[in-house]
Amino acid sequence: MTMLHKDNLATYIEPVKSDLDTFDRKLNDYLRGDSPLITSLARHLLKTKGKRIRPVFLFLSSRAADTYSDYSVDASLAIELIHTATLLHDDVVDESDMRRGQETINHKWANLISVLLGDYLFAKAFRIILSTDCSELVKAISVATERVSLGELRQIEETGNYSLSEEEYLEIIADKTASLFAVSCETGPILTERSGRDRARFARFGEKVGTAFQVIDDLLDYVGDPQVTGKEPGNDVLNGKVTMPLIHSLKQVGEAGRREIVRYLREDADGDSFHRVYDFVTENGGIDYAYQRADQLCREGLESISPLEQSRYADSLLDLVRYTVARTS
C-alpha cells in the first residue's frame, strides 16, 4: 500500500469538511454552559481538537456508500464523546501530565475532576444517541462502549506479561480502540436500515482499520518524534505495555536472548534500557513487522467493502486508510 504524506490529512478529509464544521458547532453547543466549571473544562478540551478520526471515518464511509442521514452528525458526536471520556479516564490511570501537547485535565485540575468529567461525557453521549430514536444504533454503540472498557481492563491485566501472544494483543486493541471505529463505519447502514450484510461489511472495515490504527499508535512509542507525538519514546514499553514490535521480536530469539530483554524491562526500566530494547526490536524486525501487519489489516478492511462506486468520498476514504499506516502522530 502506497504511503501518503503525513501532512496531507486536511486534503484527505476535505470532502466532508462541512460535516466536520457542523460537528464542531454542535460539540461546542453540547459542552457549553451546564456549569462554570464544565465550561472551563470544555474550553480546555476544545483547545486541541485532535484528528476527529472517528467522525471522519463515519462521514466518509457514509457518504461513499450513500448511507448518510440526518442523524449522522449526532451519532458521530456521541461516539467522539465516548472516546474523549475514555481518554480522560486513561489519563488518570496512566497518571499522564500531557495529551496532544497540553496539560491533561487530571494534571491541571485533579483526578476526581477528570473522572467525573468523563462520566459526564458518557452521559451526554447516550443522551445524544437516544435523540436519534434508533434502537439498533443505541444497541451497537452500547456494545462498542462495553468492548472499550473490556479492552482497557485487559490491557491493564496484561501489563508486564511478556508471554502475551500476537493474537491476544490484537484482541485487546480490537476491543479497546477498533470497536469505536467499527461502530462509526457501521452507523450509516444502521441509520438507513440497510441489510445485515452491509452492516457487517462496514463494521468489519472499521474494525480492521481501527486495529491497524492502534498498531501504529503503539509503534510510535518506538519510532515517534516526541515533538509530534507529545511524549517521550519508550514511555509505554518501560511501563510494561507489550505491543506488536516486542511480541514479534521476542519470538525471533532463543530463550537466553528473551530472558535478557525481559530482565532489562523488569529490572532496569530507564532511558538506557529503552535504547537496548529499541536496538533489540529493530534488529529482530519488530518495527518492520508492525508496519507490515498494519498495512495487511488495512487491506483486509478495504476488501470487506469492495467494490465501492467511485466518488470523491470513496477516494478520500482510501487515502485516509493509507494515512492510518503512514501517520507519525
Beta strands, then each sheet from edge to edge (+ up, - down):
strand 1: 98-99
strand 2: 102-103
sheet 1: 1+ 2-
end
